[in-house]
Amino acid sequence: MDLPLIQHQWPYIRRGCLRSQPPELGGNIPAAALTADAKAEDRMRAIQEGYQVHLPKPIEAAELATVVASLVGRT
């Protein structure tokens, strides 16, 4: 299973280039937004843009492993 982990602050990503794609082009695969922005509104924006998870950096390896496992259905 594909699982993009995306640096959410990149302007071309923020416009939703991946998340706004139709399902046959990857728009329906789970994705996590990685960002230095850790405010509640940053999380809400990422979720509204179609990301399943918003992960503020720095990210602990164990937390990342847990999130990846949950997104690919291996919890």
PDB file with SEQRES, HELIX, SHEET and CRYST1 records, atoms N, CA, C and O in Angstrom:
SEQRES   1 A   75  MET ASP LEU PRO LEU ILE GLN HIS GLN TRP PRO TYR ILE          
SEQRES   2 A   75  ARG ARG GLY CYS LEU ARG SER GLN PRO PRO GLU LEU GLY          
SEQRES   3 A   75  GLY ASN ILE PRO ALA ALA ALA LEU THR ALA ASP ALA LYS          
SEQRES   4 A   75  ALA GLU ASP ARG MET ARG ALA ILE GLN GLU GLY TYR GLN          
SEQRES   5 A   75  VAL HIS LEU PRO LYS PRO ILE GLU ALA ALA GLU LEU ALA          
SEQRES   6 A   75  THR VAL VAL ALA SER LEU VAL GLY ARG THR                      
HELIX    1 AA1 PRO A   11  ARG A   14  1                                   4    
HELIX    2 AA2 PRO A   23  LEU A   25  5                                   3    
HELIX    3 AA3 ALA A   40  GLN A   48  1                                   9    
HELIX    4 AA4 ALA A   61  LEU A   71  1                                  11    
SHEET    1 AA1 3 LEU A   5  GLN A   7  0                                        
SHEET    2 AA1 3 ALA A  32  THR A  35  1                                        
SHEET    3 AA1 3 VAL A  53  PRO A  56  1                                        
CRYST1    1.000    1.000    1.000  90.00  90.00  90.00 P 1           1          
ATOM      1  N   MET A   1       0.845  -1.179   0.000  1.00  0.00           N  
ATOM      2  CA  MET A   1       0.000   0.000   0.000  1.00  0.00           C  
ATOM      3  C   MET A   1       0.884   1.232   0.000  1.00  0.00           C  
ATOM      4  O   MET A   1       1.900   1.273   0.693  1.00  0.00           O  
ATOM      5  N   ASP A   2       0.500   2.238  -0.776  1.00  0.00           N  
ATOM      6  CA  ASP A   2       1.195   3.512  -0.784  1.00  0.00           C  
ATOM      7  C   ASP A   2       0.740   4.353   0.392  1.00  0.00           C  
ATOM      8  O   ASP A   2      -0.421   4.300   0.798  1.00  0.00           O  
ATOM      9  N   LEU A   3       1.674   5.134   0.938  1.00  0.00           N  
ATOM     10  CA  LEU A   3       1.342   6.044   2.023  1.00  0.00           C  
ATOM     11  C   LEU A   3       2.257   7.252   1.935  1.00  0.00           C  
ATOM     12  O   LEU A   3       3.397   7.193   2.394  1.00  0.00           O  
ATOM     13  N   PRO A   4       1.781   8.344   1.355  1.00  0.00           N  
ATOM     14  CA  PRO A   4       2.623   9.524   1.288  1.00  0.00           C  
ATOM     15  C   PRO A   4       2.730  10.218   2.642  1.00  0.00           C  
ATOM     16  O   PRO A   4       1.735  10.402   3.343  1.00  0.00           O  
ATOM     17  N   LEU A   5       3.936  10.593   2.988  1.00  0.00           N  
ATOM     18  CA  LEU A   5       4.213  11.439   4.145  1.00  0.00           C  
ATOM     19  C   LEU A   5       4.702  12.749   3.543  1.00  0.00           C  
ATOM     20  O   LEU A   5       5.795  12.802   2.979  1.00  0.00           O  
ATOM     21  N   ILE A   6       3.914  13.790   3.657  1.00  0.00           N  
ATOM     22  CA  ILE A   6       4.142  15.003   2.885  1.00  0.00           C  
ATOM     23  C   ILE A   6       4.497  16.175   3.781  1.00  0.00           C  
ATOM     24  O   ILE A   6       3.825  16.440   4.778  1.00  0.00           O  
ATOM     25  N   GLN A   7       5.577  16.880   3.408  1.00  0.00           N  
ATOM     26  CA  GLN A   7       5.930  18.135   4.071  1.00  0.00           C  
ATOM     27  C   GLN A   7       4.861  19.150   3.694  1.00  0.00           C  
ATOM     28  O   GLN A   7       4.843  19.656   2.572  1.00  0.00           O  
ATOM     29  N   HIS A   8       3.984  19.439   4.624  1.00  0.00           N  
ATOM     30  CA  HIS A   8       2.778  20.205   4.333  1.00  0.00           C  
ATOM     31  C   HIS A   8       3.043  21.669   4.044  1.00  0.00           C  
ATOM     32  O   HIS A   8       2.179  22.307   3.443  1.00  0.00           O  
ATOM     33  N   GLN A   9       4.151  22.240   4.419  1.00  0.00           N  
ATOM     34  CA  GLN A   9       4.400  23.665   4.183  1.00  0.00           C  
ATOM     35  C   GLN A   9       4.808  23.971   2.752  1.00  0.00           C  
ATOM     36  O   GLN A   9       4.807  25.140   2.367  1.00  0.00           O  
ATOM     37  N   TRP A  10       5.149  22.998   1.964  1.00  0.00           N  
ATOM     38  CA  TRP A  10       5.530  23.265   0.584  1.00  0.00           C  
ATOM     39  C   TRP A  10       4.332  23.849  -0.144  1.00  0.00           C  
ATOM     40  O   TRP A  10       3.267  23.233  -0.159  1.00  0.00           O  
ATOM     41  N   PRO A  11       4.479  25.027  -0.752  1.00  0.00           N  
ATOM     42  CA  PRO A  11       3.313  25.707  -1.351  1.00  0.00           C  
ATOM     43  C   PRO A  11       2.554  24.860  -2.365  1.00  0.00           C  
ATOM     44  O   PRO A  11       1.323  24.875  -2.363  1.00  0.00           O  
ATOM     45  N   TYR A  12       3.235  24.131  -3.220  1.00  0.00           N  
ATOM     46  CA  TYR A  12       2.508  23.353  -4.220  1.00  0.00           C  
ATOM     47  C   TYR A  12       1.778  22.176  -3.606  1.00  0.00           C  
ATOM     48  O   TYR A  12       0.809  21.693  -4.191  1.00  0.00           O  
ATOM     49  N   ILE A  13       2.206  21.696  -2.449  1.00  0.00           N  
ATOM     50  CA  ILE A  13       1.478  20.641  -1.737  1.00  0.00           C  
ATOM     51  C   ILE A  13       0.274  21.255  -1.035  1.00  0.00           C  
ATOM     52  O   ILE A  13      -0.812  20.676  -1.042  1.00  0.00           O  
ATOM     53  N   ARG A  14       0.462  22.413  -0.435  1.00  0.00           N  
ATOM     54  CA  ARG A  14      -0.627  23.051   0.300  1.00  0.00           C  
ATOM     55  C   ARG A  14      -1.822  23.316  -0.607  1.00  0.00           C  
ATOM     56  O   ARG A  14      -2.963  23.286  -0.145  1.00  0.00           O  
ATOM     57  N   ARG A  15      -1.586  23.568  -1.858  1.00  0.00           N  
ATOM     58  CA  ARG A  15      -2.696  23.773  -2.786  1.00  0.00           C  
ATOM     59  C   ARG A  15      -3.464  22.486  -3.030  1.00  0.00           C  
ATOM     60  O   ARG A  15      -4.481  22.495  -3.723  1.00  0.00           O  
ATOM     61  N   GLY A  16      -3.000  21.397  -2.478  1.00  0.00           N  
ATOM     62  CA  GLY A  16      -3.740  20.149  -2.572  1.00  0.00           C  
ATOM     63  C   GLY A  16      -3.497  19.366  -3.840  1.00  0.00           C  
ATOM     64  O   GLY A  16      -4.377  18.624  -4.277  1.00  0.00           O  
ATOM     65  N   CYS A  17      -2.323  19.508  -4.451  1.00  0.00           N  
ATOM     66  CA  CYS A  17      -2.099  18.833  -5.733  1.00  0.00           C  
ATOM     67  C   CYS A  17      -2.286  17.322  -5.629  1.00  0.00           C  
ATOM     68  O   CYS A  17      -2.840  16.717  -6.547  1.00  0.00           O  
ATOM     69  N   LEU A  18      -1.850  16.705  -4.563  1.00  0.00           N  
ATOM     70  CA  LEU A  18      -2.028  15.258  -4.419  1.00  0.00           C  
ATOM     71  C   LEU A  18      -3.420  14.936  -3.898  1.00  0.00           C  
ATOM     72  O   LEU A  18      -4.115  14.093  -4.465  1.00  0.00           O  
ATOM     73  N   ARG A  19      -3.822  15.585  -2.845  1.00  0.00           N  
ATOM     74  CA  ARG A  19      -5.066  15.241  -2.179  1.00  0.00           C  
ATOM     75  C   ARG A  19      -6.292  15.568  -3.019  1.00  0.00           C  
ATOM     76  O   ARG A  19      -7.358  15.003  -2.774  1.00  0.00           O  
ATOM     77  N   SER A  20      -6.182  16.457  -3.999  1.00  0.00           N  
ATOM     78  CA  SER A  20      -7.344  16.818  -4.807  1.00  0.00           C  
ATOM     79  C   SER A  20      -7.457  15.976  -6.073  1.00  0.00           C  
ATOM     80  O   SER A  20      -8.345  16.212  -6.892  1.00  0.00           O  
ATOM     81  N   GLN A  21      -6.585  15.016  -6.240  1.00  0.00           N  
ATOM     82  CA  GLN A  21      -6.613  14.173  -7.433  1.00  0.00           C  
ATOM     83  C   GLN A  21      -7.777  13.184  -7.356  1.00  0.00           C  
ATOM     84  O   GLN A  21      -8.215  12.826  -6.263  1.00  0.00           O  
ATOM     85  N   PRO A  22      -8.277  12.746  -8.507  1.00  0.00           N  
ATOM     86  CA  PRO A  22      -9.310  11.709  -8.494  1.00  0.00           C  
ATOM     87  C   PRO A  22      -8.719  10.391  -7.975  1.00  0.00           C  
ATOM     88  O   PRO A  22      -7.504  10.197  -8.022  1.00  0.00           O  
ATOM     89  N   PRO A  23      -9.566   9.494  -7.487  1.00  0.00           N  
ATOM     90  CA  PRO A  23      -9.074   8.238  -6.903  1.00  0.00           C  
ATOM     91  C   PRO A  23      -8.113   7.458  -7.794  1.00  0.00           C  
ATOM     92  O   PRO A  23      -7.145   6.884  -7.295  1.00  0.00           O  
ATOM     93  N   GLU A  24      -8.359   7.427  -9.092  1.00  0.00           N  
ATOM     94  CA  GLU A  24      -7.481   6.646  -9.973  1.00  0.00           C  
ATOM     95  C   GLU A  24      -6.079   7.255 -10.088  1.00  0.00           C  
ATOM     96  O   GLU A  24      -5.161   6.601 -10.583  1.00  0.00           O  
ATOM     97  N   LEU A  25      -5.912   8.496  -9.637  1.00  0.00           N  
ATOM     98  CA  LEU A  25      -4.594   9.139  -9.654  1.00  0.00           C  
ATOM     99  C   LEU A  25      -4.012   9.305  -8.256  1.00  0.00           C  
ATOM    100  O   LEU A  25      -3.055  10.054  -8.060  1.00  0.00           O  
ATOM    101  N   GLY A  26      -4.589   8.609  -7.291  1.00  0.00           N  
ATOM    102  CA  GLY A  26      -4.036   8.606  -5.937  1.00  0.00           C  
ATOM    103  C   GLY A  26      -4.733   9.491  -4.938  1.00  0.00           C  
ATOM    104  O   GLY A  26      -4.279   9.602  -3.799  1.00  0.00           O  
ATOM    105  N   GLY A  27      -5.818  10.123  -5.322  1.00  0.00           N  
ATOM    106  CA  GLY A  27      -6.512  11.025  -4.412  1.00  0.00           C  
ATOM    107  C   GLY A  27      -7.210  10.364  -3.250  1.00  0.00           C  
ATOM    108  O   GLY A  27      -7.639  11.046  -2.319  1.00  0.00           O  
ATOM    109  N   ASN A  28      -7.334   9.054  -3.282  1.00  0.00           N  
ATOM    110  CA  ASN A  28      -8.038   8.369  -2.193  1.00  0.00           C  
ATOM    111  C   ASN A  28      -7.109   7.588  -1.270  1.00  0.00           C  
ATOM    112  O   ASN A  28      -7.588   6.923  -0.351  1.00  0.00           O  
ATOM    113  N   ILE A  29      -5.805   7.647  -1.483  1.00  0.00           N  
ATOM    114  CA  ILE A  29      -4.898   6.913  -0.605  1.00  0.00           C  
ATOM    115  C   ILE A  29      -4.662   7.719   0.666  1.00  0.00           C  
ATOM    116  O   ILE A  29      -4.674   8.949   0.624  1.00  0.00           O  
ATOM    117  N   PRO A  30      -4.451   7.055   1.782  1.00  0.00           N  
ATOM    118  CA  PRO A  30      -4.199   7.778   3.022  1.00  0.00           C  
ATOM    119  C   PRO A  30      -2.925   8.603   2.910  1.00  0.00           C  
ATOM    120  O   PRO A  30      -1.983   8.224   2.214  1.00  0.00           O  
ATOM    121  N   ALA A  31      -2.909   9.739   3.606  1.00  0.00           N  
ATOM    122  CA  ALA A  31      -1.722  10.591   3.590  1.00  0.00           C  
ATOM    123  C   ALA A  31      -1.595  11.310   4.924  1.00  0.00           C  
ATOM    124  O   ALA A  31      -2.592  11.656   5.558  1.00  0.00           O  
ATOM    125  N   ALA A  32      -0.362  11.527   5.335  1.00  0.00           N  
ATOM    126  CA  ALA A  32      -0.074  12.258   6.565  1.00  0.00           C  
ATOM    127  C   ALA A  32       0.651  13.546   6.211  1.00  0.00           C  
ATOM    128  O   ALA A  32       1.584  13.539   5.408  1.00  0.00           O  
ATOM    129  N   ALA A  33       0.220  14.655   6.812  1.00  0.00           N  
ATOM    130  CA  ALA A  33       0.865  15.947   6.612  1.00  0.00           C  
ATOM    131  C   ALA A  33       1.899  16.156   7.720  1.00  0.00           C  
ATOM    132  O   ALA A  33       1.556  16.172   8.902  1.00  0.00           O  
ATOM    133  N   LEU A  34       3.151  16.315   7.335  1.00  0.00           N  
ATOM    134  CA  LEU A  34       4.227  16.605   8.281  1.00  0.00           C  
ATOM    135  C   LEU A  34       4.502  18.095   8.219  1.00  0.00           C  
ATOM    136  O   LEU A  34       4.645  18.650   7.129  1.00  0.00           O  
ATOM    137  N   THR A  35       4.580  18.752   9.365  1.00  0.00           N  
ATOM    138  CA  THR A  35       4.756  20.195   9.350  1.00  0.00           C  
ATOM    139  C   THR A  35       5.323  20.715  10.659  1.00  0.00           C  
ATOM    140  O   THR A  35       5.183  20.096  11.714  1.00  0.00           O  
ATOM    141  N   ALA A  36       5.966  21.872  10.561  1.00  0.00           N  
ATOM    142  CA  ALA A  36       6.431  22.557  11.767  1.00  0.00           C  
ATOM    143  C   ALA A  36       5.288  23.364  12.387  1.00  0.00           C  
ATOM    144  O   ALA A  36       5.397  23.826  13.523  1.00  0.00           O  
ATOM    145  N   ASP A  37       4.210  23.531  11.653  1.00  0.00           N  
ATOM    146  CA  ASP A  37       3.044  24.264  12.152  1.00  0.00           C  
ATOM    147  C   ASP A  37       2.245  23.357  13.086  1.00  0.00           C  
ATOM    148  O   ASP A  37       1.728  22.320  12.671  1.00  0.00           O  
ATOM    149  N   ALA A  38       2.154  23.763  14.347  1.00  0.00           N  
ATOM    150  CA  ALA A  38       1.545  22.874  15.341  1.00  0.00           C  
ATOM    151  C   ALA A  38       0.294  23.448  15.995  1.00  0.00           C  
ATOM    152  O   ALA A  38      -0.172  22.913  17.001  1.00  0.00           O  
ATOM    153  N   LYS A  39      -0.244  24.503  15.457  1.00  0.00           N  
ATOM    154  CA  LYS A  39      -1.446  25.098  16.045  1.00  0.00           C  
ATOM    155  C   LYS A  39      -2.687  24.306  15.640  1.00  0.00           C  
ATOM    156  O   LYS A  39      -2.677  23.554  14.666  1.00  0.00           O  
ATOM    157  N   ALA A  40      -3.742  24.492  16.406  1.00  0.00           N  
ATOM    158  CA  ALA A  40      -5.002  23.789  16.130  1.00  0.00           C  
ATOM    159  C   ALA A  40      -5.515  24.113  14.729  1.00  0.00           C  
ATOM    160  O   ALA A  40      -6.030  23.232  14.040  1.00  0.00           O  
ATOM    161  N   GLU A  41      -5.376  25.373  14.303  1.00  0.00           N  
ATOM    162  CA  GLU A  41      -5.871  25.736  12.970  1.00  0.00           C  
ATOM    163  C   GLU A  41      -5.037  25.093  11.861  1.00  0.00           C  
ATOM    164  O   GLU A  41      -5.550  24.843  10.771  1.00  0.00           O  
ATOM    165  N   ASP A  42      -3.759  24.823  12.130  1.00  0.00           N  
ATOM    166  CA  ASP A  42      -2.925  24.126  11.154  1.00  0.00           C  
ATOM    167  C   ASP A  42      -3.407  22.690  10.975  1.00  0.00           C  
ATOM    168  O   ASP A  42      -3.485  22.180   9.857  1.00  0.00           O  
ATOM    169  N   ARG A  43      -3.729  22.051  12.093  1.00  0.00           N  
ATOM    170  CA  ARG A  43      -4.259  20.687  12.044  1.00  0.00           C  
ATOM    171  C   ARG A  43      -5.583  20.660  11.283  1.00  0.00           C  
ATOM    172  O   ARG A  43      -5.798  19.800  10.428  1.00  0.00           O  
ATOM    173  N   MET A  44      -6.463  21.601  11.598  1.00  0.00           N  
ATOM    174  CA  MET A  44      -7.768  21.646  10.931  1.00  0.00           C  
ATOM    175  C   MET A  44      -7.606  21.858   9.429  1.00  0.00           C  
ATOM    176  O   MET A  44      -8.315  21.235   8.639  1.00  0.00           O  
ATOM    177  N   ARG A  45      -6.676  22.736   9.021  1.00  0.00           N  
ATOM    178  CA  ARG A  45      -6.462  22.988   7.595  1.00  0.00           C  
ATOM    179  C   ARG A  45      -5.989  21.724   6.892  1.00  0.00           C  
ATOM    180  O   ARG A  45      -6.466  21.405   5.803  1.00  0.00           O  
ATOM    181  N   ALA A  46      -5.055  21.001   7.504  1.00  0.00           N  
ATOM    182  CA  ALA A  46      -4.553  19.767   6.894  1.00  0.00           C  
ATOM    183  C   ALA A  46      -5.677  18.739   6.736  1.00  0.00           C  
ATOM    184  O   ALA A  46      -5.791  18.095   5.693  1.00  0.00           O  
ATOM    185  N   ILE A  47      -6.490  18.591   7.755  1.00  0.00           N  
ATOM    186  CA  ILE A  47      -7.604  17.636   7.694  1.00  0.00           C  
ATOM    187  C   ILE A  47      -8.603  18.079   6.621  1.00  0.00           C  
ATOM    188  O   ILE A  47      -9.104  17.245   5.867  1.00  0.00           O  
ATOM    189  N   GLN A  48      -8.897  19.379   6.543  1.00  0.00           N  
ATOM    190  CA  GLN A  48      -9.818  19.889   5.525  1.00  0.00           C  
ATOM    191  C   GLN A  48      -9.263  19.684   4.116  1.00  0.00           C  
ATOM    192  O   GLN A  48     -10.028  19.538   3.163  1.00  0.00           O  
ATOM    193  N   GLU A  49      -7.948  19.672   3.984  1.00  0.00           N  
ATOM    194  CA  GLU A  49      -7.329  19.467   2.672  1.00  0.00           C  
ATOM    195  C   GLU A  49      -7.265  17.992   2.289  1.00  0.00           C  
ATOM    196  O   GLU A  49      -6.791  17.649   1.206  1.00  0.00           O  
ATOM    197  N   GLY A  50      -7.740  17.123   3.171  1.00  0.00           N  
ATOM    198  CA  GLY A  50      -7.846  15.721   2.821  1.00  0.00           C  
ATOM    199  C   GLY A  50      -6.844  14.791   3.471  1.00  0.00           C  
ATOM    200  O   GLY A  50      -6.874  13.584   3.227  1.00  0.00           O  
ATOM    201  N   TYR A  51      -5.952  15.328   4.297  1.00  0.00           N  
ATOM    202  CA  TYR A  51      -5.003  14.465   5.006  1.00  0.00           C  
ATOM    203  C   TYR A  51      -5.724  13.771   6.153  1.00  0.00           C  
ATOM    204  O   TYR A  51      -6.593  14.367   6.790  1.00  0.00           O  
ATOM    205  N   GLN A  52      -5.373  12.526   6.418  1.00  0.00           N  
ATOM    206  CA  GLN A  52      -5.979  11.806   7.529  1.00  0.00           C  
ATOM    207  C   GLN A  52      -5.332  12.196   8.854  1.00  0.00           C  
ATOM    208  O   GLN A  52      -5.973  12.138   9.903  1.00  0.00           O  
ATOM    209  N   VAL A  53      -4.068  12.590   8.806  1.00  0.00           N  
ATOM    210  CA  VAL A  53      -3.312  12.879  10.024  1.00  0.00           C  
ATOM    211  C   VAL A  53      -2.448  14.113   9.815  1.00  0.00           C  
ATOM    212  O   VAL A  53      -1.894  14.318   8.735  1.00  0.00           O  
ATOM    213  N   HIS A  54      -2.339  14.929  10.848  1.00  0.00           N  
ATOM    214  CA  HIS A  54      -1.449  16.086  10.877  1.00  0.00           C  
ATOM    215  C   HIS A  54      -0.403  15.798  11.947  1.00  0.00           C  
ATOM    216  O   HIS A  54      -0.739  15.615  13.117  1.00  0.00           O  
ATOM    217  N   LEU A  55       0.867  15.759  11.544  1.00  0.00           N  
ATOM    218  CA  LEU A  55       1.953  15.452  12.480  1.00  0.00           C  
ATOM    219  C   LEU A  55       2.893  16.640  12.595  1.00  0.00           C  
ATOM    220  O   LEU A  55       3.655  16.919  11.669  1.00  0.00           O  
ATOM    221  N   PRO A  56       2.848  17.349  13.733  1.00  0.00           N  
ATOM    222  CA  PRO A  56       3.794  18.448  13.907  1.00  0.00           C  
ATOM    223  C   PRO A  56       5.193  17.903  14.206  1.00  0.00           C  
ATOM    224  O   PRO A  56       5.355  16.916  14.924  1.00  0.00           O  
ATOM    225  N   LYS A  57       6.202  18.579  13.630  1.00  0.00           N  
ATOM    226  CA  LYS A  57       7.593  18.153  13.850  1.00  0.00           C  
ATOM    227  C   LYS A  57       8.122  18.816  15.115  1.00  0.00           C  
ATOM    228  O   LYS A  57       7.631  19.886  15.475  1.00  0.00           O  
ATOM    229  N   PRO A  58       9.080  18.247  15.794  1.00  0.00           N  
ATOM    230  CA  PRO A  58       9.735  16.976  15.470  1.00  0.00           C  
ATOM    231  C   PRO A  58       8.838  15.791  15.813  1.00  0.00           C  
ATOM    232  O   PRO A  58       8.019  15.855  16.730  1.00  0.00           O  
ATOM    233  N   ILE A  59       9.007  14.730  15.072  1.00  0.00           N  
ATOM    234  CA  ILE A  59       8.182  13.534  15.242  1.00  0.00           C  
ATOM    235  C   ILE A  59       9.055  12.413  15.784  1.00  0.00           C  
ATOM    236  O   ILE A  59      10.116  12.113  15.237  1.00  0.00           O  
ATOM    237  N   GLU A  60       8.604  11.815  16.841  1.00  0.00           N  
ATOM    238  CA  GLU A  60       9.314  10.670  17.409  1.00  0.00           C  
ATOM    239  C   GLU A  60       9.109   9.451  16.517  1.00  0.00           C  
ATOM    240  O   GLU A  60       8.030   9.260  15.957  1.00  0.00           O  
ATOM    241  N   ALA A  61      10.126   8.646  16.390  1.00  0.00           N  
ATOM    242  CA  ALA A  61      10.068   7.464  15.522  1.00  0.00           C  
ATOM    243  C   ALA A  61       8.919   6.536  15.909  1.00  0.00           C  
ATOM    244  O   ALA A  61       8.230   6.011  15.034  1.00  0.00           O  
ATOM    245  N   ALA A  62       8.710   6.331  17.185  1.00  0.00           N  
ATOM    246  CA  ALA A  62       7.640   5.435  17.640  1.00  0.00           C  
ATOM    247  C   ALA A  62       6.267   5.988  17.253  1.00  0.00           C  
ATOM    248  O   ALA A  62       5.380   5.235  16.850  1.00  0.00           O  
ATOM    249  N   GLU A  63       6.099   7.305  17.377  1.00  0.00           N  
ATOM    250  CA  GLU A  63       4.824   7.919  16.995  1.00  0.00           C  
ATOM    251  C   GLU A  63       4.597   7.773  15.493  1.00  0.00           C  
ATOM    252  O   GLU A  63       3.492   7.440  15.065  1.00  0.00           O  
ATOM    253  N   LEU A  64       5.621   8.018  14.700  1.00  0.00           N  
ATOM    254  CA  LEU A  64       5.504   7.874  13.254  1.00  0.00           C  
ATOM    255  C   LEU A  64       5.153   6.441  12.872  1.00  0.00           C  
ATOM    256  O   LEU A  64       4.304   6.218  12.010  1.00  0.00           O  
ATOM    257  N   ALA A  65       5.799   5.474  13.508  1.00  0.00           N  
ATOM    258  CA  ALA A  65       5.516   4.063  13.223  1.00  0.00           C  
ATOM    259  C   ALA A  65       4.060   3.729  13.559  1.00  0.00           C  
ATOM    260  O   ALA A  65       3.404   3.002  12.813  1.00  0.00           O  
ATOM    261  N   THR A  66       3.559   4.250  14.665  1.00  0.00           N  
ATOM    262  CA  THR A  66       2.169   4.004  15.063  1.00  0.00           C  
ATOM    263  C   THR A  66       1.198   4.607  14.057  1.00  0.00           C  
ATOM    264  O   THR A  66       0.213   3.973  13.679  1.00  0.00           O  
ATOM    265  N   VAL A  67       1.479   5.830  13.628  1.00  0.00           N  
ATOM    266  CA  VAL A  67       0.598   6.499  12.668  1.00  0.00           C  
ATOM    267  C   VAL A  67       0.597   5.763  11.334  1.00  0.00           C  
ATOM    268  O   VAL A  67      -0.462   5.538  10.749  1.00  0.00           O  
ATOM    269  N   VAL A  68       1.778   5.389  10.852  1.00  0.00           N  
ATOM    270  CA  VAL A  68       1.862   4.658   9.588  1.00  0.00           C  
ATOM    271  C   VAL A  68       1.092   3.343   9.685  1.00  0.00           C  
ATOM    272  O   VAL A  68       0.339   2.992   8.777  1.00  0.00           O  
ATOM    273  N   ALA A  69       1.280   2.629  10.766  1.00  0.00           N  
ATOM    274  CA  ALA A  69       0.575   1.352  10.944  1.00  0.00           C  
ATOM    275  C   ALA A  69      -0.938   1.551  10.933  1.00  0.00           C  
ATOM    276  O   ALA A  69      -1.666   0.758  10.337  1.00  0.00           O  
ATOM    277  N   SER A  70      -1.406   2.602  11.586  1.00  0.00           N  
ATOM    278  CA  SER A  70      -2.852   2.833  11.615  1.00  0.00           C  
ATOM    279  C   SER A  70      -3.397   3.233  10.253  1.00  0.00           C  
ATOM    280  O   SER A  70      -4.504   2.837   9.888  1.00  0.00           O  
ATOM    281  N   LEU A  71      -2.626   4.016   9.495  1.00  0.00           N  
ATOM    282  CA  LEU A  71      -3.094   4.451   8.181  1.00  0.00           C  
ATOM    283  C   LEU A  71      -3.116   3.326   7.146  1.00  0.00           C  
ATOM    284  O   LEU A  71      -3.915   3.355   6.210  1.00  0.00           O  
ATOM    285  N   VAL A  72      -2.260   2.358   7.312  1.00  0.00           N  
ATOM    286  CA  VAL A  72      -2.259   1.240   6.354  1.00  0.00           C  
ATOM    287  C   VAL A  72      -3.057   0.056   6.890  1.00  0.00           C  
ATOM    288  O   VAL A  72      -3.070  -1.018   6.288  1.00  0.00           O  
ATOM    289  N   GLY A  73      -3.723   0.262   8.027  1.00  0.00           N  
ATOM    290  CA  GLY A  73      -4.600  -0.775   8.559  1.00  0.00           C  
ATOM    291  C   GLY A  73      -3.901  -1.920   9.243  1.00  0.00           C  
ATOM    292  O   GLY A  73      -4.400  -3.045   9.254  1.00  0.00           O  
ATOM    293  N   ARG A  74      -2.745  -1.640   9.816  1.00  0.00           N  
ATOM    294  CA  ARG A  74      -1.993  -2.694  10.505  1.00  0.00           C  
ATOM    295  C   ARG A  74      -1.812  -2.383  11.974  1.00  0.00           C  
ATOM    296  O   ARG A  74      -0.696  -2.442  12.491  1.00  0.00           O  
ATOM    297  N   THR A  75      -2.886  -2.056  12.643  1.00  0.00           N  
ATOM    298  CA  THR A  75      -2.804  -1.742  14.079  1.00  0.00           C  
ATOM    299  C   THR A  75      -3.190  -2.946  14.913  1.00  0.00           C  
ATOM    300  O   THR A  75      -3.182  -2.874  16.141  1.00  0.00           O  
TER     301      THR A  75                                                      
END                                                                             
